Amino acid sequence: MNLTNELMSSRLVAIVRGITREEARIAGAGLTAGGVKLMEVTMNTTGALDIIQDWRSAYEGKAYVGAGTVLNVKMAKEAVSAGAQFLISPNVDLNVIAFALEQGIDIWPGAMTPTEIAAAFYAGAEVVKLFPMASLGLGYLREIRGPLNHIPLIATGGVTLENIAEYFEAGASAVGIGSSLLPKDALKAGNIGGVAECTSRFVQAAAKPNL
């Protein structure tokens, strides 16, 4: 399954980290109701594999479910066995990329330098995650787009409703968004509508064409 087209179309990946299985049910319901098409749970979240299985069962046909913070092949195998449809990592591990390609699973590895970005792309990753964007800044993104404009980048870190347009203007093909999508009060209260309302604003902002 190739999800790159879905990523390039919706331009947003929801990142869920460090929440309980019950909170993940609220998060998943709110994210999908808000229009998110790609959502990941990080593998350093307690019960991540259970959450992946829950989401696959609940949201089949509504959204694609992935695993984040996939640091090695062992974690990649566990995630795929649990039903992950794509893998995202904060680093470039050529063995993880090779495993994902063998399995026919999309892999979007994290990279920072031009060397890492190019290495990931030429190893077979169709899209590369630029991380940590909150520290690197938009100027860095603009600068590397010059020589690397043929490599689609997911800019992850620091995205808000106020600055999301700037990420796309700077050259991001998509953005990864975590805590901004999931208001803590809504999550704790089990307020699916509150999560959906917040999510839909980001989804609409990401869907707008660049000016």
C-alpha positions in Angstrom: 0.0 0.0 0.0 1.4 3.4 -1.0 0.2 6.2 1.2 2.4 8.9 -0.2 -0.4 10.2 -2.4 -2.7 10.4 0.6 0.0 12.3 2.5 0.6 14.7 -0.3 -3.1 15.3 -0.6 -4.1 15.8 3.1 -0.7 17.2 4.0 -1.0 16.4 7.7 0.0 13.5 10.0 -1.4 13.5 13.6 1.1 12.3 16.2 -0.2 10.8 19.4 2.3 10.3 22.2 2.2 9.3 25.9 -1.6 8.9 26.4 -3.5 6.0 27.9 -5.4 3.4 25.8 -8.7 5.0 26.9 -7.5 8.5 26.0 -6.4 7.0 22.6 -10.0 5.9 22.0 -11.1 9.5 22.5 -8.2 10.9 20.5 -8.8 8.5 17.6 -12.6 9.2 17.5 -11.9 13.0 17.6 -9.1 13.0 15.0 -11.1 10.9 12.5 -14.3 13.0 13.1 -12.2 16.1 12.5 -11.0 14.7 9.1 -7.5 13.4 9.8 -6.5 10.7 7.3 -3.1 9.7 8.7 -2.5 9.2 12.5 0.4 7.6 14.3 1.0 6.5 17.8 4.6 6.6 18.9 6.2 3.4 20.0 7.4 4.8 23.2 3.8 5.2 24.3 2.8 2.6 26.9 0.4 0.1 25.1 1.3 1.5 21.6 0.7 -1.9 20.0 -2.8 -2.2 21.6 -3.6 1.3 20.4 -2.6 0.5 16.9 -4.8 -2.6 17.0 -7.7 -0.6 18.5 -7.5 2.1 15.8 -7.2 -0.3 13.0 -10.4 -2.1 14.1 -12.3 1.1 14.8 -11.3 3.4 11.9 -10.8 1.0 8.9 -11.8 3.0 5.8 -11.8 6.3 7.7 -8.1 6.8 8.5 -4.7 5.1 8.1 -2.9 4.1 11.3 0.9 4.2 11.7 3.6 3.8 14.3 6.0 6.6 15.2 9.4 6.6 16.9 10.3 3.4 15.2 14.0 3.2 16.1 15.0 -0.3 14.9 13.8 -3.3 12.9 12.5 -5.1 16.0 10.1 -2.2 16.7 9.2 -2.0 13.0 8.3 -5.7 13.0 6.2 -5.3 16.2 4.4 -2.3 14.7 3.6 -4.0 11.4 2.4 -7.2 13.2 0.0 -5.0 15.2 -1.4 -3.5 12.0 0.6 -0.4 11.4 0.1 0.8 7.8 3.1 3.2 7.8 6.2 3.8 9.9 7.8 7.1 11.0 11.0 7.5 12.9 13.1 10.4 14.2 16.2 9.0 12.6 17.6 7.4 9.5 18.1 3.6 9.9 18.8 1.9 6.6 17.7 -1.5 8.0 14.3 -0.1 9.0 13.9 1.4 5.6 14.8 -1.8 3.9 12.4 -3.8 6.1 9.5 -1.5 5.4 10.1 -1.7 1.7 10.2 -5.5 1.9 6.8 -5.4 3.7 5.3 -2.9 1.2 4.8 -0.4 4.1 5.4 3.3 3.8 8.4 4.5 5.8 9.0 8.2 6.4 12.3 8.5 8.4 13.4 11.5 10.3 16.4 13.5 9.2 18.0 16.8 9.9 21.0 17.4 7.6 21.1 17.4 3.8 23.2 14.3 3.9 20.7 12.4 6.1 17.7 13.6 4.0 19.4 12.5 0.7 20.5 9.1 2.2 17.0 8.3 3.4 15.4 9.3 0.1 17.9 7.3 -2.0 17.5 4.3 0.3 13.9 4.2 -0.8 11.9 6.5 1.5 9.6 8.5 -0.8 9.1 11.2 1.9 11.4 12.3 4.6 10.5 13.8 8.0 12.4 17.0 8.7 13.0 16.9 12.5 13.3 18.7 14.9 11.6 21.6 13.0 10.8 23.6 16.2 14.6 24.0 16.7 15.7 24.2 13.1 13.3 26.9 12.2 11.6 27.9 8.9 14.7 29.5 7.6 16.5 26.2 7.6 13.6 24.5 5.7 13.7 27.3 3.1 17.4 26.9 2.6 17.5 23.2 2.1 14.6 23.2 -0.3 16.9 24.9 -2.8 19.1 21.9 -3.5 16.7 19.2 -2.3 13.4 20.4 -3.8 12.9 17.0 -5.4 12.5 15.3 -2.0 9.1 15.7 -0.2 9.5 16.7 3.4 7.2 16.4 6.4 8.1 19.2 8.7 7.5 18.0 12.3 7.7 20.2 15.4 6.3 23.6 16.4 3.3 23.7 14.1 0.4 25.8 15.3 -2.7 27.1 13.6 -1.1 30.5 13.5 2.0 29.4 11.6 1.0 26.3 9.6 0.7 28.3 6.4 4.3 29.5 6.9 5.5 25.9 7.0 3.9 25.2 3.6 5.2 28.5 2.1 8.7 27.6 3.3 8.5 24.3 1.3 7.0 21.6 3.5 5.0 19.0 1.6 3.2 18.0 4.8 3.4 18.7 8.5 3.4 16.4 11.6 1.4 17.7 14.5 1.2 16.4 18.0 -0.1 18.0 21.1 -1.6 21.0 19.3 -4.2 18.7 17.8 -5.3 17.2 21.2 -6.5 19.8 23.8 -5.6 18.2 27.1 -8.9 19.3 28.8 -11.0 17.8 26.0 -9.0 14.6 26.1 -9.2 14.2 29.9 -13.0 15.0 29.8 -13.6 12.4 27.1 -14.8 15.3 24.9 -14.6 13.8 21.4 -16.4 16.8 19.9 -13.8 19.2 21.4 -10.9 17.2 19.8 -12.8 17.0 16.5 -13.4 20.7 16.5 -9.7 21.5 17.1 -8.6 18.9 14.6 -10.9 20.1 11.8 -9.3 23.6 12.0 -5.9 22.1 11.3 -7.2 19.8 8.6 -8.8 22.7 6.8 -5.7 24.9 7.2 -3.5 22.1 5.8 -5.9 21.5 2.8 -5.7 25.1 1.6 -3.5 25.5 -1.5 -0.3 27.5 -1.1 -0.7 31.1 -2.4 
